[in-house]
Structures are given as structure tokens and as C-alpha cells.
Amino acid sequence: MSYKTFLKKDLKLAALLNEDSHELKRRKNTSIRLIASIISQQLSTKVAKIIFDRFLDLYGGKEPSCDQVLATDPLTLRGIGLSNSKVAYVQNVAQFFLDHKITDSQLYKMDPEEVVTLLTQIKGVGRWTVEMLLMFSLGHENVFAVDDLGIQQAMIKLYNIKYETKKELQAKMLAKSNKWSPYKTYACLHLWKWKDTKAPV
């Protein structure tokens, strides 16, 4: 059964599934994917790309190793537009991956909650950041980003969710998302696209 056939059981979500199908891919160099997520935090997609390109330019346009990141002067990282805290977080990621000898293949084999537990030990890396990594770098099909603002906005509109507190909103979102298992990631991808292109204002 395709993920669309399964998700169409949710009649509200079914209306969003006529667009192109999404395909998940595993990407290499997970430490740099995580660093890219930190760089992009609280920035528009356009600005985040500019700063990440500057980051790569420090290493001849190629993705650096964790050793190379740690060998980079913090002032150099500040010079490409990173805040002091982001400089520290970027170096925290590189140090953690080296200290724990973390490899892509190791992360591919772990279940999502194990990856969350492992990587949120890094100062500057929260659950949302790891969920984005699980979806876009590790290729997990069943991840739901309940804290993501875009997903929240899309689900409030699509399901006309009424709530008084953030906790109540999240509880209602989780109840809806449980019906999407084992394809929660695809539901999120369609919700994001709908919000950005078709959702009523």
C-alpha cells in the first residue's frame, strides 16, 4: 500500500494528497546536516542558505569534517554571520560526534526516539532540530513534528482546531497524527506544502 492510499483514510488530509508524491532520502555527513539545521534556526530559508554557503566557502566549498570545524577560529565563524551562541552550538555538534564516534550508518540503524535521546544531549540541539534531521537526512517515514509552527498553523486551519493552551493544541494534534502512523513524515510534508501554497489565509 502506498503512503497516499493509507493517509487518504483521513478525509481532511486526503484533499492535500493530490499533489506530487514525496520521496524520502538518506543523506550522508549527518553532523554537517545537523550543523546546517543550527545555522538555519530562526532565519528565513533564503538567509539560512546564504550563511550556510559562506560556511562551506570556509572549506573550499566542500562539507568539512568535524575536525576541520573544531579547528576553525570562532571569530572566523562569527565573520560569516553566526551569533556567539550558534558558533558554540556548531562546535558542540562537531565535538560530540567526534567524542562519541558517531557515524551515519550507526544513526541509520537507530529508531527515531533513540536518535532524539542521543543528539539532544548536545547543547543547542532540541527535539525539533533532531526531528528535521530524522525526516530530511535519515529518511524516517514516521516522524511528527508537533512543535513545528508551520505544522501547527496548517493543522489548525485544516481541522479547524479550537484550543486555549499550547498543551491542548498539541494534544489534539497528536491525537490526529496517531492515525497517520506509520507515515507521519509524509503527512507533515504535505501539510507544509499546503500551508505554503494552497492554504486559505
Secondary structure, 3 states (H helix, E strand, C coil): CCHHHHHCCCHHHHCCCCCCCCCCCCCCCHHHHHHHHHHHCCCCHHHHHHHHHHHHHCCCCCCCCHHHHHCCCHHHHHHCCCCHHHHHHHHHHHHHHHHCCCCHHHHHHCCHHHHHHHHCCCCCCCHHHHHHHHHHCCCCCCCCCCCCHHHHHHHHHHHCCCCCCHHHHHHHHHHHHHCCCCCHHHHHHHHHHHHHHCCCC
